[in-house]
């Protein structure tokens, strides 16, 4: 089993390798890995690059931003669901009074 750091490093290295194979600077890959922030998101970006092979850096950055936005939307949805569940608990059971 790999540690989270090892997974992150492997995903980052794969992304940088793919970015440079497409003719873009390695720094772009490092910055994208930092902004994407998780091995799963980085792997998603690497898969996109491998399948689409974009020629313009603008397209690459646009896809990275779209992935980041989807992640942020998902996080906000989960927070909203948790808040809603807490609110429903409050409505159902009221406030607990401590003696």
Secondary structure, 3 states (H helix, E strand, C coil): CCCHHHHHHHHHHHHHHHHHHCCCCHHHHHHHHHHHCCHHHHHHHHHHHHHHCCCCHHHHHHHHHHHHHHHHHHHHHHHHHHHHHHHHHHHHHCCCCCC
